Amino acid sequence: MEKQLDKNMQDILQSMIDSQKQYFDRQKQLYPDLGEPLYKINDLVEIKPIRYGDKDITEGVVLIVDKYGAFEIEGDHSYDIFNKEANLLLKHVAQKSVIRKIRESTTEERPIDW
């Protein structure tokens, strides 16, 4: 029974991967000039100010690269960006909202490339 469960999980994971590949293929067709994301995991970036409490968040570290965007962002890459000072994770920040890279990633880690 355990082997069957492992096989079922493998099938589910493969189905999810296949769906993600189909999504990326479709996005490439819809936005052929979009290119690759400009920023990668662990890059320190400056972003357009986002009000949080009594301060403006203006920078953070890229934790996730959403190649081809997210639910409400189509036609642009997006990022999940962590601001350590505010202990805040900003989800789905559009690439057009990132002003510049402050510091290049210091690791060899890369965004997942399907």
C-alpha positions in Angstrom: 0.0 0.0 0.0 2.9 2.4 0.8 4.3 1.9 -2.7 0.9 2.6 -4.2 0.7 5.8 -2.2 4.2 6.9 -3.4 3.2 6.2 -7.0 0.0 8.2 -6.5 2.0 11.1 -5.1 4.5 10.9 -8.0 1.6 11.0 -10.4 0.0 14.1 -8.7 3.4 15.9 -8.6 4.0 15.1 -12.3 0.6 16.4 -13.2 1.3 19.6 -11.4 4.6 20.0 -13.1 3.0 19.3 -16.5 0.3 21.9 -15.8 3.0 24.5 -14.9 4.9 23.8 -18.1 1.7 24.2 -20.1 1.0 27.5 -18.3 4.6 28.8 -19.1 4.3 27.7 -22.7 1.0 29.6 -23.0 2.5 32.7 -21.4 5.4 32.5 -23.8 3.0 32.5 -26.7 1.0 35.4 -25.3 4.0 37.5 -24.3 6.9 36.5 -26.7 8.8 39.7 -26.0 8.7 39.5 -22.2 12.2 37.9 -21.9 13.7 36.5 -18.7 13.2 38.0 -15.2 15.6 40.8 -14.5 16.2 39.9 -10.9 17.0 36.6 -9.2 16.7 35.0 -5.8 18.7 36.8 -3.1 19.1 40.0 -5.1 18.6 43.1 -2.9 16.3 45.4 -4.8 14.8 48.9 -4.5 11.0 49.0 -5.0 8.4 51.7 -5.4 7.4 52.7 -1.9 4.7 50.6 -0.2 3.1 52.0 2.9 3.2 49.6 5.9 2.1 51.0 9.2 3.9 54.3 9.8 6.8 53.6 7.3 7.4 53.2 3.6 9.0 49.9 2.5 11.4 50.7 -0.3 13.7 47.7 -0.5 14.0 44.0 0.1 15.5 40.7 -0.9 14.0 38.6 -3.7 12.8 35.3 -2.2 10.7 34.0 -5.0 10.7 34.6 -8.8 7.2 34.2 -10.4 8.2 33.8 -14.0 5.4 35.3 -16.2 3.7 36.9 -13.2 1.0 35.8 -10.8 -2.8 35.7 -10.6 -3.5 39.5 -11.0 -0.3 40.2 -12.9 -0.2 39.1 -16.5 2.4 40.0 -19.0 5.1 40.8 -16.4 7.3 38.8 -14.1 6.6 39.2 -10.4 8.6 38.6 -7.2 8.0 37.8 -3.5 10.3 40.3 -1.7 11.2 40.2 2.0 11.9 43.3 4.0 13.9 42.2 7.1 13.5 45.5 9.0 9.7 45.3 8.9 9.7 41.5 9.0 7.4 41.7 6.0 7.0 39.5 2.9 5.6 41.4 -0.1 3.8 39.0 -2.5 3.5 39.3 -6.2 5.5 42.6 -6.7 5.4 43.3 -10.4 8.7 43.7 -12.2 7.7 47.2 -13.2 7.4 48.1 -9.5 11.1 47.2 -9.0 13.2 50.3 -9.5 16.7 48.8 -9.5 19.0 46.1 -8.2 21.0 47.4 -5.1 23.1 44.4 -4.7 23.6 41.3 -6.9 22.8 37.9 -5.3 25.9 36.5 -3.5 25.0 32.8 -4.1 24.7 30.5 -7.1 21.0 29.9 -6.3 18.7 30.5 -9.3 15.0 30.9 -9.8 13.3 27.6 -10.8 13.5 27.3 -14.6 10.8 25.0 -15.9 
